Amino acid sequence: MSRGKKLIALTLFTFIVLVAVGAHYSGHHGDASGLATGNVSDVVASQGLKGTSVPPSQVGVNALANEAGHLHVAINFTWLLMTGYLVLFMQVGFAFLVTGLTRAKNAGHMMMMNVAAFAVALIAYYAVGFAFQFGGVAPVANLGGLSPLTGIFPHGNAGLIGTHGLFLQSAKGYDVGVIAMFLFQVVFMETAGYIIIGAIAERISFAGFLLAELAMGAVIYPIYGNWLWGGGWLAHLGQSIHWGHGAVDFAGSGVVHATGGWAALALAMVLGPRIGKFNKDGSPNAFPGHNIGYVVIGTMVLLFGWMGFNPGSTFGATLLRISIVAVNTLLSACFGFVAAMAWTNAKYGKPDISMSCNGMLAGLVAITAPCAFVAPWAASVIGIVAGFIVCYGVWFFDHVAHVDDPCGAISVHGLNGAWGVLSLGLFADGTYGSGWNGVNGNVKGLFYGDGGQLAAQAAHVVVGFVWAWGITYLIFTVAKRFMQIRVSPEVELEGLDMPEFGALCYPDFVLSSTTTGHASAPVGGGYSSGPEPAFVGREPAPTSTSPPSPPSPPPPPPSGPETGGLS
């Protein structure tokens, strides 16, 4: 059977499975109409009416209370959906960012990976990932309760995986509150999937990339997310061993960003560096991105989307802490930008645009976990540290670890995701978080008297690294025995656009390969064996009957930093 026929058969089989599952559970749903969600029980002032016999004179009061409760939940639904749309728009920012930081010959491949990541990972999350993550989350009061999702294995404080909500159908998953929760959470999962693109750019095969997104949507992200946000064991460390309020991660420095960053590290290690990235003595060569304007646009789009990412994690506009969350997010981002700009200016005599932008993203990543729990001054400190971490991290992976990360994704998201989680355990000031994870009192960090919270945050960091890096490394170490997860040297040197998709991102220009030794470069070798294909203009260079002149030596690498590799 040809490859095309196999793909058609697989698509038809998947369609049949989805229809069959949907038909089986079509009669089992919660409040699919939304009319029963939001009533008197959702109005704090009317809690006294619950479970009592209300006289006829109070019928009108009950009706008003039910309407108020419905509007209360409707406001929160609207907030959750609108902020979810902002997070979805971050996909545009990621596409611009990673495309600008890579070379023109791979621009189409980079854009296509961003679109494919959204589609493939969403389907995997819809099928099983959401159930694995939130199948046991039970009530979320701001959304009118999510009582249909009550299955977790094992029960109690040691939960590992959810069991309800497969295909958004089983166990009454067909419910307006559950569906709203799904929309907001699926775009968070997608963010973890986008992160890995930056570290595996310019050498992963499209088939290998699709496998990575399937794994992220079905297994890597949702299972770890369950341990923090779905009623799992890390969230219960406060109850089980009295470590603060258990592991706390407000909007996902660890759950989303560090998970994506550590998975990116594992996959970059399995793939190996790009051809020519490292010399035989281990020193790195800079491969500057082709469009710095894309990088700036992408960064600003991501900053805008983050105003949904963090404030939206309140799950409701009626929680007025959103103002502090929003301002802390902006402060950390700006201080991260300034710190990275100052670092590159001190090292190279001028600010570096791409590294400064990565400093802003690092500040955003770091504040994502503690944004609701810290004061503005602490958010500023967290951002400054994040800006320095990303600069040193990029240098470390280039010069010490020799891991090829074209866009600096591991440093931005992995290292600063870990820093954000730990910073909560230091700076949480006890003004918010009463009853978080079932523990009385507000959340406090080490500097405010609760060293147990820092211990829980450290456990979050260590377990997150072991899980995300370990499971990704295992999956792709096995997968490369059965499929081609990295393109051939010839394809890598030509650029991935034409060989993988038959189209160029810039069709008005052509790429002309200069000579010397590319065919002998080993897959994944990453050692320089000659100049890269040249970007030569709108038409092929005219031929000449005279003998070609010897190729000129390649220019020395730039003296400034390349995001993903400081030279």
C-alpha positions as CSV (number, residue, x, y, z in Angstrom):
1,M,0.0,0.0,0.0
2,S,1.4,3.4,-0.9
3,R,2.2,6.1,1.7
4,G,-0.8,8.2,0.5
5,K,-3.2,5.3,0.8
6,K,-1.9,4.4,4.3
7,L,-2.5,8.0,5.4
8,I,-6.0,8.0,4.0
9,A,-6.8,4.7,5.7
10,L,-5.4,6.0,9.0
11,T,-7.5,9.2,8.8
12,L,-10.7,7.2,8.1
13,F,-10.0,4.8,11.0
14,T,-9.5,7.7,13.3
15,F,-12.7,9.3,12.1
16,I,-14.6,6.1,12.7
17,V,-13.2,5.7,16.3
18,L,-14.2,9.3,17.1
19,V,-17.7,8.8,15.8
20,A,-18.1,5.5,17.7
21,V,-16.9,7.0,21.0
22,G,-19.1,10.0,20.6
23,A,-22.2,7.8,19.9
24,H,-21.5,5.6,22.8
25,Y,-21.4,8.5,25.3
26,S,-24.0,10.7,23.6
27,G,-26.6,10.0,26.3
28,H,-24.2,10.8,29.2
29,H,-23.6,14.4,29.8
30,G,-23.7,17.1,32.4
31,D,-25.3,20.5,31.9
32,A,-24.8,20.7,28.1
33,S,-27.3,23.6,27.8
34,G,-25.8,25.7,30.5
35,L,-29.2,26.6,32.0
36,A,-28.6,24.8,35.2
37,T,-25.1,26.2,35.8
38,G,-25.0,29.3,38.0
39,N,-27.7,29.6,40.6
40,V,-28.4,30.6,44.2
41,S,-25.5,28.4,45.4
42,D,-23.1,30.5,43.5
43,V,-24.0,33.7,45.4
44,V,-22.0,34.0,48.7
45,A,-24.6,36.2,50.2
46,S,-27.4,33.7,49.7
47,Q,-25.7,30.6,51.1
48,G,-28.2,30.6,54.0
49,L,-30.9,29.5,51.5
50,K,-29.2,26.3,50.7
51,G,-30.9,23.2,52.1
52,T,-33.7,25.1,53.8
53,S,-37.4,25.2,53.2
54,V,-38.1,28.6,51.6
55,P,-41.5,30.1,52.2
56,P,-43.5,31.4,49.2
57,S,-42.7,35.0,50.1
58,Q,-39.1,34.1,49.3
59,V,-39.7,32.7,45.8
60,G,-39.0,36.0,44.2
61,V,-35.8,36.4,46.3
62,N,-34.7,32.9,45.2
63,A,-35.3,33.7,41.6
64,L,-33.2,36.9,41.8
65,A,-30.5,35.0,43.7
66,N,-30.5,32.3,41.0
67,E,-30.2,34.9,38.3
68,A,-27.4,36.7,40.2
69,G,-25.6,33.3,40.5
70,H,-26.0,32.6,36.8
71,L,-24.6,36.1,35.9
72,H,-21.7,35.6,38.3
73,V,-20.7,32.4,36.6
74,A,-21.4,33.9,33.1
75,I,-18.9,36.7,33.8
76,N,-16.3,34.2,34.8
77,F,-17.0,32.1,31.7
78,T,-16.6,35.1,29.5
79,W,-13.3,36.0,31.2
80,L,-12.0,32.5,30.9
81,L,-12.9,32.2,27.2
82,M,-11.6,35.7,26.3
83,T,-8.3,35.1,28.0
84,G,-8.1,31.7,26.4
85,Y,-8.4,33.4,23.0
86,L,-5.5,35.7,24.0
87,V,-3.4,32.6,24.8
88,L,-4.3,31.1,21.5
89,F,-3.1,34.3,19.8
90,M,0.3,33.6,21.3
91,Q,0.7,31.0,18.6
92,V,1.3,33.9,16.1
93,G,4.0,35.2,18.4
94,F,5.8,31.9,18.6
95,A,5.7,31.5,14.8
96,F,7.2,34.9,14.2
97,L,9.8,34.4,17.0
98,V,11.2,31.1,16.0
99,T,11.1,31.8,12.3
100,G,13.0,35.1,12.7
101,L,15.6,33.4,14.8
102,T,16.4,30.7,12.2
103,R,17.6,30.8,8.6
104,A,15.6,31.8,5.5
105,K,16.0,28.3,3.9
106,N,13.9,26.8,6.8
107,A,11.3,29.6,7.3
108,G,8.4,27.7,5.7
109,H,9.2,24.6,7.8
110,M,9.2,26.6,11.0
111,M,5.9,28.2,10.2
112,M,4.3,24.9,9.2
113,M,5.5,23.3,12.5
114,N,3.7,25.9,14.5
115,V,0.4,25.3,12.7
116,A,0.8,21.5,12.8
117,A,1.7,21.6,16.5
118,F,-1.7,23.2,17.3
119,A,-3.8,20.7,15.3
120,V,-2.0,17.5,16.2
121,A,-1.5,18.2,19.9
122,L,-5.1,19.5,20.3
123,I,-6.5,16.2,18.9
124,A,-4.3,14.2,21.3
125,Y,-5.3,16.3,24.2
126,Y,-9.0,16.1,23.3
127,A,-8.8,12.3,23.0
128,V,-7.0,11.4,26.2
129,G,-4.8,14.3,27.5
130,F,-7.5,16.4,29.1
131,A,-8.9,13.3,30.9
132,F,-5.5,12.3,32.1
133,Q,-4.9,15.8,33.5
134,F,-8.2,16.9,34.8
135,G,-10.3,13.7,35.1
136,G,-10.2,14.0,38.9
137,V,-10.1,17.8,39.4
138,A,-13.7,18.0,40.8
139,P,-15.2,21.4,41.6
140,V,-13.8,24.7,40.2
141,A,-16.2,27.1,42.0
142,N,-15.7,30.1,39.6
143,L,-17.1,27.9,36.8
144,G,-20.1,26.6,38.7
145,G,-18.3,23.4,39.7
146,L,-16.9,20.6,37.6
147,S,-18.5,17.7,39.4
148,P,-18.5,15.5,36.3
149,L,-14.7,15.2,36.6
150,T,-14.2,13.1,39.7
151,G,-12.0,10.2,38.6
152,I,-8.4,10.0,39.6
153,F,-6.1,7.0,40.1
154,P,-5.2,6.2,42.8
155,H,-7.7,8.0,45.1
156,G,-6.5,10.2,47.9
157,N,-3.4,12.3,48.2
158,A,-1.3,10.1,45.9
159,G,-3.1,10.8,42.6
160,L,-1.2,10.0,39.4
161,I,-3.6,10.3,36.5
162,G,-7.2,11.3,35.8
163,T,-9.7,8.9,34.4
164,H,-12.8,10.9,33.5
165,G,-13.5,13.0,30.4
166,L,-12.1,11.0,27.5
167,F,-13.1,12.7,24.2
168,L,-15.0,15.2,26.3
169,Q,-17.8,12.7,26.6
170,S,-17.3,10.0,29.2
171,A,-18.5,10.6,32.8
172,K,-20.7,13.6,31.8
173,G,-17.8,15.5,30.3
174,Y,-20.3,17.1,27.9
175,D,-20.9,20.0,30.2
176,V,-20.5,23.8,29.7
177,G,-18.1,24.2,32.6
178,V,-16.0,21.2,31.6
179,I,-15.9,22.5,28.0
180,A,-14.9,26.0,29.1
181,M,-12.1,24.5,31.2
182,F,-11.0,22.4,28.2
183,L,-10.6,25.4,25.9
184,F,-8.5,27.3,28.4
185,Q,-6.3,24.4,29.3
186,V,-5.8,23.1,25.7
187,V,-4.1,26.4,24.8
188,F,-1.8,26.1,27.8
189,M,-0.8,22.6,26.6
190,E,-0.2,24.0,23.1
191,T,2.3,26.4,24.6
192,A,4.4,23.6,25.9
193,G,4.3,22.1,22.4
194,Y,5.4,25.3,20.8
195,I,8.4,25.6,23.1
196,I,10.1,22.5,21.7
197,I,10.1,23.9,18.2
198,G,12.8,26.5,19.0
199,A,15.3,23.8,20.3
200,I,14.8,21.3,17.4
201,A,14.7,23.7,14.6
202,E,16.5,23.2,11.2
203,R,17.1,19.5,11.5
204,I,14.1,17.5,12.7
205,S,12.0,15.7,10.2
206,F,8.3,16.6,10.0
207,A,7.3,13.1,10.9
208,G,9.5,13.2,14.0
209,F,8.0,16.5,15.0
210,L,4.5,15.2,14.7
211,L,5.4,12.4,17.1
212,A,6.7,14.9,19.5
213,E,3.4,16.9,19.5
214,L,1.4,13.7,19.9
215,A,3.5,12.8,22.9
216,M,3.2,16.2,24.4
217,G,-0.6,16.4,24.0
218,A,-1.4,12.9,25.2
219,V,1.3,12.0,27.8
220,I,4.1,14.4,28.6
221,Y,2.2,17.5,29.6
222,P,-1.1,16.2,30.9
223,I,0.2,13.6,33.3
224,Y,2.6,16.0,34.9
225,G,-0.2,18.7,34.9
226,N,-2.3,16.3,36.8
227,W,0.2,16.1,39.6
228,L,-0.1,19.9,40.1
229,W,-3.4,21.0,38.8
230,G,-5.6,17.9,38.6
231,G,-5.7,16.8,42.2
232,G,-2.4,14.8,42.0
233,W,0.3,14.1,44.5
234,L,2.6,17.1,44.2
235,A,-0.3,19.4,45.0
236,H,-1.0,17.4,48.2
237,L,2.5,17.6,49.7
238,G,1.1,20.2,52.1
239,Q,-1.5,17.7,53.4
240,S,0.6,14.6,53.2
241,I,4.0,15.7,54.6
242,H,3.2,19.3,55.7
243,W,5.3,21.1,53.1
244,G,3.6,24.5,53.0
245,H,0.6,24.4,50.7
246,G,2.1,21.7,48.6
247,A,3.6,22.4,45.2
248,V,2.1,25.7,43.9
249,D,2.2,26.9,40.3
250,F,-0.3,29.6,39.6
251,A,-0.1,29.8,35.8
252,G,2.5,27.3,34.8
253,S,6.2,28.3,35.1
254,G,6.8,24.7,35.8
255,V,3.8,22.8,34.5
256,V,3.9,24.6,31.1
257,H,7.2,26.2,30.5
258,A,9.7,24.0,32.3
259,T,7.9,20.9,31.0
260,G,8.3,22.2,27.4
261,G,11.9,23.4,28.1
262,W,13.1,20.0,29.5
263,A,11.3,18.1,26.7
264,A,13.1,20.4,24.3
265,L,16.4,19.7,25.9
266,A,15.9,15.9,25.7
267,L,14.9,16.0,22.0
268,A,17.8,18.4,21.1
269,M,20.2,15.9,22.7
270,V,18.7,12.9,20.8
271,L,18.8,14.9,17.5
272,G,22.3,16.3,18.0
273,P,23.5,19.7,16.7
274,R,23.0,21.2,13.3
275,I,25.8,20.6,10.8
276,G,28.5,23.2,11.2
277,K,27.3,24.4,14.6
278,F,30.3,23.1,16.5
279,N,34.0,23.0,15.4
280,K,36.1,19.9,16.2
281,D,37.5,21.6,19.3
282,G,33.9,22.1,20.6
283,S,33.8,25.8,20.0
284,P,30.4,27.0,18.7
285,N,29.7,28.9,15.5
286,A,26.9,31.4,15.4
287,F,24.0,30.9,12.9
288,P,22.2,34.3,13.2
289,G,18.5,34.4,12.4
290,H,17.4,35.8,9.1
291,N,14.8,38.4,10.3
292,I,15.3,40.3,13.5
293,G,12.0,42.2,12.8
294,Y,10.1,38.9,13.1
295,V,11.8,38.4,16.5
296,V,10.6,41.7,17.9
297,I,7.1,41.3,16.5
298,G,6.9,37.8,18.0
299,T,8.0,39.0,21.4
300,M,5.4,41.8,21.5
301,V,2.7,39.4,20.4
302,L,3.7,37.0,23.2
303,L,3.7,39.8,25.7
304,F,0.2,40.7,24.7
305,G,-0.9,37.1,24.9
306,W,0.6,36.7,28.3
307,M,-2.0,39.1,29.6
308,G,-4.4,36.3,29.1
309,F,-2.0,33.6,30.2
310,N,-1.5,34.8,33.8
311,P,-4.6,36.9,34.7
312,G,-6.8,34.3,33.0
313,S,-5.5,31.7,35.4
314,T,-7.8,33.2,38.1
315,F,-10.6,31.3,36.2
316,G,-12.8,34.3,36.8
317,A,-13.0,38.1,36.5
318,T,-14.8,38.2,39.9
319,L,-11.5,37.5,41.6
320,L,-10.0,41.0,41.9
321,R,-6.5,39.7,42.4
322,I,-6.2,39.9,38.6
323,S,-4.9,43.5,38.8
324,I,-1.9,42.4,40.8
325,V,-1.3,39.4,38.6
326,A,-1.4,41.7,35.5
327,V,1.0,44.3,36.8
328,N,3.4,41.8,38.2
329,T,3.5,40.1,34.8
330,L,4.4,43.4,33.1
331,L,7.0,44.4,35.7
332,S,8.9,41.1,35.5
333,A,8.9,41.2,31.6
334,C,10.3,44.7,31.5
335,F,13.0,44.1,34.1
336,G,14.0,40.9,32.3
337,F,14.4,42.8,29.1
338,V,16.5,45.5,30.7
339,A,18.7,42.9,32.5
340,A,19.5,41.0,29.3
341,M,20.0,44.2,27.4
342,A,22.5,45.4,30.0
343,W,24.3,42.1,30.1
344,T,24.8,42.0,26.3
345,N,25.8,45.7,26.3
346,A,28.5,45.1,29.0
347,K,29.8,42.0,27.1
348,Y,29.7,43.2,23.5
349,G,29.7,47.0,23.8
350,K,26.1,47.2,22.4
351,P,22.7,45.8,23.2
352,D,21.7,42.6,21.4
353,I,18.2,42.7,20.0
354,S,17.4,39.0,20.0
355,M,18.9,38.4,23.5
356,S,17.1,41.4,24.9
357,C,13.8,40.0,23.6
358,N,14.6,36.6,25.1
359,G,15.2,38.5,28.4
360,M,11.7,39.8,28.2
361,L,10.3,36.3,27.6
362,A,12.4,35.0,30.4
363,G,10.9,37.5,32.8
364,L,7.4,36.4,31.6
365,V,8.2,32.8,32.1
366,A,9.6,33.3,35.6
367,I,6.7,35.4,36.9
368,T,4.1,32.9,35.6
369,A,4.1,30.7,38.8
370,P,4.4,33.4,41.5
371,C,2.5,36.3,39.8
372,A,-0.5,36.0,42.2
373,F,1.5,35.5,45.4
374,V,4.2,38.2,45.3
375,A,4.4,42.0,45.7
376,P,5.4,44.2,42.7
377,W,8.9,44.7,44.1
378,A,9.4,41.0,44.2
379,A,8.2,40.6,40.6
380,S,10.8,43.1,39.6
381,V,13.6,41.2,41.3
382,I,12.3,37.9,39.7
383,G,12.5,39.5,36.3
384,I,16.0,40.9,36.8
385,V,17.3,37.4,37.8
386,A,15.5,35.9,34.9
387,G,17.2,38.2,32.4
388,F,20.6,37.2,33.7
389,I,19.7,33.5,33.8
390,V,18.8,33.4,30.1
391,C,22.0,35.1,29.1
392,Y,24.2,32.7,31.1
393,G,22.0,29.7,30.2
394,V,22.5,30.3,26.4
395,W,26.3,30.6,27.0
396,F,26.3,27.4,29.1
397,F,24.5,25.2,26.6
398,D,26.7,26.5,23.7
399,H,30.1,26.4,25.4
400,V,29.8,23.8,28.1
401,A,27.0,21.4,27.4
402,H,27.3,21.7,23.6
403,V,23.6,21.4,23.1
404,D,22.4,23.1,19.9
405,D,19.4,25.3,20.8
406,P,18.8,27.7,17.9
407,C,16.3,29.9,19.6
408,G,17.4,29.7,23.3
409,A,14.2,27.8,24.2
410,I,15.8,25.7,26.9
411,S,17.2,28.7,28.7
412,V,14.1,30.8,28.4
413,H,11.6,28.2,29.3
414,G,13.5,25.4,31.1
415,L,15.8,27.3,33.3
416,N,13.5,30.2,34.0
417,G,10.5,28.0,34.4
418,A,12.5,26.4,37.3
419,W,13.5,29.8,38.6
420,G,9.9,30.9,38.6
421,V,8.8,27.9,40.6
422,L,11.5,28.4,43.2
423,S,10.9,32.2,43.4
424,L,7.4,31.5,44.7
425,G,8.9,29.5,47.5
426,L,11.0,32.5,48.4
427,F,8.9,35.6,47.8
428,A,5.2,34.6,48.4
429,D,4.1,37.2,51.0
430,G,1.1,35.6,52.6
431,T,-1.5,38.0,51.2
432,Y,-3.2,35.5,48.9
433,G,-4.0,31.8,48.5
434,S,-6.1,31.0,51.6
435,G,-7.0,27.3,51.5
436,W,-4.8,26.6,48.4
437,N,-4.5,22.9,47.9
438,G,-6.7,22.3,50.9
439,V,-4.3,23.8,53.4
440,N,-5.5,26.6,55.8
441,G,-4.0,30.1,55.6
442,N,-2.4,32.0,52.8
443,V,0.7,30.9,50.8
444,K,4.0,32.1,52.3
445,G,7.6,31.6,51.1
446,L,10.8,31.2,53.0
447,F,11.3,35.0,53.4
448,Y,8.0,35.2,55.2
449,G,8.4,32.3,57.5
450,D,7.5,29.1,55.6
451,G,10.5,27.0,54.6
452,G,8.2,24.1,53.9
453,Q,6.8,25.9,50.9
454,L,10.3,26.2,49.4
455,A,10.8,22.5,49.9
456,A,7.6,21.8,48.0
457,Q,8.6,24.1,45.2
458,A,12.0,22.4,45.0
459,A,10.3,19.0,44.7
460,H,8.2,20.5,41.9
461,V,11.4,21.5,40.0
462,V,13.2,18.2,40.4
463,V,10.2,15.9,39.6
464,G,9.3,18.1,36.7
465,F,12.8,17.8,35.2
466,V,13.0,14.0,35.7
467,W,9.6,13.4,34.2
468,A,9.7,15.7,31.2
469,W,13.3,15.1,30.2
470,G,13.2,11.4,31.0
471,I,10.0,10.4,29.2
472,T,10.9,12.5,26.1
473,Y,14.4,11.1,25.9
474,L,13.0,7.5,26.3
475,I,10.3,8.0,23.6
476,F,12.7,9.4,21.0
477,T,15.6,7.1,21.8
478,V,13.2,4.2,20.9
479,A,11.6,6.1,18.0
480,K,14.8,6.7,16.1
481,R,15.2,3.0,15.8
482,F,12.0,2.7,13.8
483,M,11.7,6.0,12.0
484,Q,13.7,8.9,10.6
485,I,13.4,11.7,13.2
486,R,16.2,13.8,11.7
487,V,16.5,14.8,8.0
488,S,19.5,13.7,5.9
489,P,22.6,15.9,5.7
490,E,21.7,16.9,2.1
491,V,18.2,18.1,3.1
492,E,19.6,19.9,6.1
493,L,22.1,21.8,4.0
494,E,19.6,22.6,1.2
495,G,17.0,23.8,3.7
496,L,13.9,21.9,4.8
497,D,11.3,23.9,2.9
498,M,11.4,22.3,-0.5
499,P,12.3,18.7,0.5
500,E,9.7,18.5,3.2
501,F,6.9,20.5,1.7
502,G,7.7,21.4,-1.9
503,A,7.4,25.1,-1.3
504,L,9.6,28.0,-0.3
505,C,8.7,30.7,2.2
506,Y,10.4,33.2,0.0
507,P,9.8,31.9,-3.6
508,D,11.2,35.1,-5.1
509,F,14.6,34.1,-3.9
510,V,16.7,31.0,-4.6
511,L,19.3,29.2,-2.5
512,S,22.5,28.3,-4.2
513,S,24.7,25.7,-2.5
514,T,28.4,26.4,-2.6
515,T,30.7,23.5,-2.7
516,T,32.8,21.4,-0.5
517,G,32.3,18.3,1.4
518,H,28.7,18.5,2.6
519,A,27.8,15.0,1.5
520,S,30.3,13.5,3.8
521,A,28.9,15.2,6.9
522,P,27.5,12.6,9.3
523,V,23.8,12.8,10.5
524,G,23.8,14.6,13.8
525,G,27.5,15.2,13.7
526,G,27.3,18.9,14.0
527,Y,30.8,19.7,12.9
528,S,31.7,22.3,10.4
529,S,32.7,20.9,7.0
530,G,32.3,23.9,4.7
531,P,30.2,27.0,4.0
532,E,26.4,27.0,4.2
533,P,24.2,27.4,1.1
534,A,24.2,31.0,0.1
535,F,21.1,33.3,-0.2
536,V,21.9,34.8,-3.6
537,G,18.9,36.8,-4.9
538,R,15.9,36.7,-7.1
539,E,17.2,34.7,-10.0
540,P,19.9,32.0,-10.4
541,A,23.3,33.5,-11.0
542,P,24.2,33.5,-14.7
543,T,26.5,30.7,-15.9
544,S,29.9,31.4,-17.4
545,T,32.1,29.4,-19.8
546,S,35.2,30.4,-17.9
547,P,36.5,28.1,-15.1
548,P,34.9,29.0,-11.8
549,S,37.1,30.9,-9.4
550,P,37.9,29.2,-6.1
551,P,35.3,29.8,-3.4
552,S,36.1,32.5,-1.0
553,P,36.5,31.5,2.6
554,P,33.5,31.9,4.8
555,P,33.3,35.1,6.8
556,P,34.2,34.9,10.5
557,P,31.3,34.4,12.8
558,P,29.7,37.5,14.2
559,S,31.2,38.9,17.4
560,G,27.9,39.4,19.1
561,P,25.5,36.8,20.4
562,E,23.3,34.5,18.5
563,T,20.2,33.5,20.4
564,G,20.8,29.9,21.1
565,G,24.5,30.3,20.9
566,L,26.9,33.0,22.2
567,S,30.1,33.1,20.3
